[in-house]
Amino acid sequence: YGLALAAFWLLSISVWWLSLRAEPRQDQLAIAAAPAGLIAFISGQVAFFMAAIQLLMLRWLDRRPVAAGLLLGLLAIKPHLAIAYPFFLIATRRWKTFFAAALSTAAVVCVTLLIWGPQVWQAYLTLGAPLQNEYVLMEPTVTVRSLMPTIYMDGRMLGLSYDAAMLVHALFAIIALALFFHPRVRRGDMPTQALALVLVGAIVTPYLMSYDLLFLSACIVLWLRRQSALDGCGMALIVGCFFLPIIHFVMGVAGIAGSALLPVALLAWLVTRK
């Protein structure tokens, strides 16, 4: 097990570092210092691979739209990370990427059917997903609570029931998805669109762990490099979202809600700033 874990760490971090190779050294070091990366490393999660896929997809989005879509379909192995992408591609009218991603997602499903048969999907839908929902969302432990910076989890910490917290989360998700059609996002430059995309992605899914925020950390650094000046509110929200895994961990252990509002506030600031 130890050798396998070491090999996984080496491969995943190498892939992530290669995806950052085109960025300036100071940006690479800043992203490497992201708390989300440390949590991903400790937990042995595939967050480095997922972040690398998304970063490369954004680089190809306008230059190689079909290839970007085919790459995006690989997120099907962690579908909660891809919820915002179809809405983003529709809002920005990137139809080639949209249909290529749909084709790639279907291919991932077909490959699993060919290798393991339909029983693997049946087991996931009838056993895996319900149990995951029950143990992670319906009855979260302190550990889960401190690693899940979502509106839903904030609602649970405020004492809301599962249904009520999910309803509140859904309202925030709908509003966030609608902001894709805001002119600041729909006609914005790529760094702004990327930051809006990853913020909406962090808001819409109730099942989000702190290590899934690694791509958000990267987009924050890459967006910040292209800004000439920021007001105090914007800088505070940027710093807060970069360190959200630590902020939420401390607040989650203490049972204090509110940290999940940081991405919401940054998204609102992004589309309304002068």
C-alpha positions as CSV (number, residue, x, y, z in Angstrom):
1,Y,0.0,0.0,0.0
2,G,2.8,2.4,0.9
3,L,4.5,2.0,-2.4
4,A,1.2,2.3,-4.3
5,L,0.4,5.5,-2.5
6,A,3.9,7.0,-3.1
7,A,3.6,6.2,-6.8
8,F,0.1,7.8,-6.9
9,W,1.4,10.9,-5.1
10,L,4.4,11.2,-7.5
11,L,2.3,10.7,-10.7
12,S,-0.5,13.1,-9.6
13,I,1.7,15.9,-8.5
14,S,3.8,15.5,-11.7
15,V,0.8,15.8,-13.9
16,W,-0.4,18.9,-12.0
17,W,3.1,20.5,-12.2
18,L,3.3,19.8,-15.9
19,S,-0.1,21.5,-16.4
20,L,1.4,24.6,-14.7
21,R,4.6,24.6,-16.7
22,A,3.4,27.4,-19.1
23,E,2.8,29.8,-16.2
24,P,5.4,32.2,-14.7
25,R,7.4,30.7,-11.8
26,Q,5.9,33.0,-9.2
27,D,2.4,31.8,-10.1
28,Q,3.6,28.2,-10.0
29,L,4.9,28.7,-6.5
30,A,1.8,30.6,-5.3
31,I,-0.5,27.8,-6.6
32,A,1.8,25.2,-5.1
33,A,1.2,26.9,-1.7
34,A,-2.6,26.6,-2.0
35,P,-4.1,24.9,1.1
36,A,-6.4,22.9,-1.1
37,G,-3.3,21.2,-2.6
38,L,-2.0,20.2,0.9
39,I,-5.4,18.7,1.8
40,A,-5.5,16.8,-1.5
41,F,-2.0,15.4,-0.9
42,I,-2.8,14.3,2.7
43,S,-6.1,12.7,1.7
44,G,-4.7,10.8,-1.3
45,Q,-7.4,12.3,-3.6
46,V,-7.4,12.7,-7.3
47,A,-7.8,16.5,-7.1
48,F,-4.5,17.1,-8.8
49,F,-5.6,15.1,-11.9
50,M,-9.0,16.8,-11.9
51,A,-7.4,20.3,-11.6
52,A,-4.9,19.5,-14.4
53,I,-7.7,18.3,-16.7
54,Q,-9.7,21.5,-16.1
55,L,-6.7,23.8,-16.5
56,L,-5.7,22.2,-19.8
57,M,-9.3,22.3,-21.0
58,L,-9.4,26.1,-20.4
59,R,-6.2,26.6,-22.3
60,W,-7.7,24.7,-25.3
61,L,-11.2,26.2,-25.0
62,D,-10.9,28.8,-27.8
63,R,-7.9,27.4,-29.7
64,R,-8.9,23.7,-29.8
65,P,-12.6,23.6,-28.8
66,V,-13.2,20.0,-29.8
67,A,-10.2,18.7,-28.0
68,A,-11.2,20.8,-24.9
69,G,-14.6,19.1,-25.0
70,L,-13.2,15.7,-25.3
71,L,-11.0,16.4,-22.3
72,L,-13.9,17.8,-20.3
73,G,-15.7,14.5,-20.6
74,L,-13.1,12.9,-18.4
75,L,-14.7,14.8,-15.5
76,A,-17.5,12.2,-15.7
77,I,-15.5,10.2,-13.1
78,K,-16.3,13.0,-10.6
79,P,-19.5,14.4,-12.1
80,H,-20.2,16.8,-9.2
81,L,-17.2,18.9,-10.5
82,A,-18.8,19.2,-13.9
83,I,-22.3,20.4,-13.1
84,A,-21.6,24.0,-14.1
85,Y,-19.8,23.3,-17.3
86,P,-22.8,22.6,-19.6
87,F,-24.5,25.9,-18.5
88,F,-21.2,27.8,-19.0
89,L,-20.7,26.4,-22.5
90,I,-24.3,27.2,-23.5
91,A,-24.1,30.7,-22.1
92,T,-20.9,31.5,-23.9
93,R,-22.1,29.6,-27.1
94,R,-19.2,27.3,-27.3
95,W,-21.2,24.6,-29.1
96,K,-18.3,22.6,-30.5
97,T,-16.9,22.1,-27.0
98,F,-20.4,21.3,-25.6
99,F,-21.1,18.5,-28.1
100,A,-17.6,17.1,-27.9
101,A,-17.9,16.9,-24.1
102,A,-21.2,15.1,-24.4
103,L,-19.7,12.6,-26.8
104,S,-16.7,12.1,-24.5
105,T,-18.9,11.6,-21.4
106,A,-20.9,9.0,-23.3
107,A,-17.7,7.3,-24.3
108,V,-16.6,7.1,-20.6
109,V,-19.9,5.4,-19.8
110,C,-19.6,3.0,-22.7
111,V,-16.1,2.0,-21.8
112,T,-17.1,1.2,-18.2
113,L,-20.0,-0.9,-19.6
114,L,-17.7,-2.8,-21.9
115,I,-15.2,-3.5,-19.1
116,W,-17.4,-4.2,-16.1
117,G,-20.9,-4.6,-17.5
118,P,-24.1,-2.9,-16.5
119,Q,-24.0,-4.2,-12.9
120,V,-21.3,-1.6,-12.0
121,W,-23.8,1.2,-12.8
122,Q,-26.6,-0.6,-11.2
123,A,-24.6,-1.0,-8.0
124,Y,-23.6,2.6,-8.0
125,L,-27.1,3.9,-8.5
126,T,-28.9,1.6,-6.1
127,L,-26.2,1.2,-3.4
128,G,-23.3,3.5,-3.8
129,A,-24.9,6.9,-4.3
130,P,-27.7,6.4,-1.7
131,L,-25.2,5.3,0.9
132,Q,-22.9,8.2,0.0
133,N,-25.8,10.6,0.4
134,E,-26.8,9.1,3.7
135,Y,-23.4,9.1,5.4
136,V,-21.9,12.3,3.9
137,L,-24.9,14.6,3.5
138,M,-27.7,13.4,5.7
139,E,-25.6,12.5,8.8
140,P,-22.3,14.4,8.4
141,T,-19.6,13.8,11.0
142,V,-17.4,16.6,12.3
143,T,-14.7,15.5,9.9
144,V,-17.0,15.7,6.9
145,R,-18.5,18.9,8.1
146,S,-15.0,20.6,8.3
147,L,-14.0,19.5,4.8
148,M,-17.2,20.5,3.0
149,P,-17.4,24.3,2.4
150,T,-20.9,24.4,0.8
151,I,-24.1,26.3,1.3
152,Y,-25.8,23.1,2.2
153,M,-23.3,22.3,5.0
154,D,-23.6,25.8,6.3
155,G,-27.4,25.3,6.5
156,R,-26.9,22.1,8.4
157,M,-24.6,23.8,10.9
158,L,-27.4,26.4,11.4
159,G,-29.7,23.6,12.4
160,L,-31.7,23.2,9.1
161,S,-33.0,19.8,8.1
162,Y,-31.7,17.9,5.1
163,D,-34.5,19.1,2.9
164,A,-34.4,22.7,4.0
165,A,-30.7,23.0,3.7
166,M,-30.9,21.4,0.2
167,L,-33.6,23.9,-0.8
168,V,-31.5,26.8,0.3
169,H,-28.5,25.4,-1.5
170,A,-30.6,24.9,-4.7
171,L,-31.7,28.6,-4.6
172,F,-28.1,29.8,-4.4
173,A,-27.2,27.4,-7.2
174,I,-29.9,28.6,-9.6
175,I,-28.9,32.3,-9.0
176,A,-25.2,31.4,-9.6
177,L,-25.9,29.5,-12.8
178,A,-28.0,32.5,-14.1
179,L,-24.9,34.7,-13.7
180,F,-23.2,32.9,-16.6
181,F,-25.5,35.0,-18.8
182,H,-24.4,38.2,-17.2
183,P,-22.5,40.4,-19.8
184,R,-19.5,40.6,-17.5
185,V,-19.1,36.8,-17.8
186,R,-20.6,36.0,-21.2
187,R,-18.4,38.6,-23.0
188,G,-15.5,38.7,-20.5
189,D,-11.9,37.8,-21.1
190,M,-10.8,34.2,-20.5
191,P,-9.3,34.7,-17.0
192,T,-12.6,36.4,-15.8
193,Q,-14.7,33.6,-17.4
194,A,-12.5,31.0,-15.8
195,L,-12.8,32.5,-12.4
196,A,-16.6,32.9,-12.7
197,L,-16.8,29.3,-13.9
198,V,-14.9,27.8,-11.0
199,L,-16.8,30.0,-8.5
200,V,-20.2,28.9,-9.8
201,G,-18.9,25.3,-9.8
202,A,-18.0,25.6,-6.1
203,I,-21.5,27.0,-5.3
204,V,-23.8,24.7,-7.3
205,T,-22.7,21.3,-5.9
206,P,-23.7,20.4,-2.3
207,Y,-21.1,17.6,-2.5
208,L,-17.8,19.5,-2.5
209,M,-14.7,18.8,-0.5
210,S,-11.9,21.2,0.3
211,Y,-9.4,19.4,-1.9
212,D,-11.8,20.0,-4.9
213,L,-10.9,23.7,-4.5
214,L,-7.4,23.3,-6.0
215,F,-8.6,24.4,-9.4
216,L,-10.2,27.5,-7.8
217,S,-6.9,28.3,-6.2
218,A,-5.2,28.2,-9.5
219,C,-7.8,30.3,-11.3
220,I,-7.5,32.9,-8.5
221,V,-3.7,33.2,-9.0
222,L,-3.9,33.3,-12.8
223,W,-6.7,35.9,-12.7
224,L,-4.9,38.0,-10.1
225,R,-1.8,38.3,-12.3
226,R,-3.8,40.1,-15.0
227,Q,-5.3,42.8,-12.7
228,S,-3.7,46.2,-12.4
229,A,-5.5,47.2,-9.2
230,L,-8.1,45.8,-6.8
231,D,-10.2,47.5,-4.2
232,G,-10.0,46.4,-0.6
233,C,-13.2,44.3,-0.7
234,G,-12.1,42.4,-3.8
235,M,-8.7,41.6,-2.3
236,A,-10.2,40.4,0.9
237,L,-12.6,38.1,-0.9
238,I,-9.8,36.8,-3.1
239,V,-7.6,36.0,-0.1
240,G,-10.5,34.5,1.7
241,C,-11.4,32.1,-1.2
242,F,-7.7,31.1,-1.6
243,F,-7.6,30.1,2.0
244,L,-11.1,28.8,2.2
245,P,-10.1,25.2,3.0
246,I,-8.4,26.4,6.2
247,I,-11.1,29.0,7.1
248,H,-13.8,26.4,6.7
249,F,-11.9,23.7,8.5
250,V,-11.6,26.0,11.6
251,M,-15.2,27.2,11.4
252,G,-16.5,23.7,10.6
253,V,-14.8,22.1,13.6
254,A,-16.3,24.9,15.8
255,G,-19.7,24.4,14.2
256,I,-19.8,28.0,12.9
257,A,-21.6,28.6,9.5
258,G,-20.8,31.2,6.9
259,S,-17.5,30.3,5.2
260,A,-19.3,29.0,2.1
261,L,-20.6,32.5,1.4
262,L,-17.0,33.6,0.4
263,P,-17.3,32.2,-3.2
264,V,-20.8,33.7,-3.4
265,A,-19.5,37.1,-2.4
266,L,-16.5,36.9,-4.7
267,L,-18.8,35.9,-7.6
268,A,-21.1,38.8,-6.9
269,W,-18.2,41.2,-6.6
270,L,-16.8,39.9,-9.9
271,V,-19.9,40.6,-11.9
272,T,-20.7,44.0,-10.3
273,R,-17.2,45.6,-9.9
274,K,-16.4,48.8,-11.7
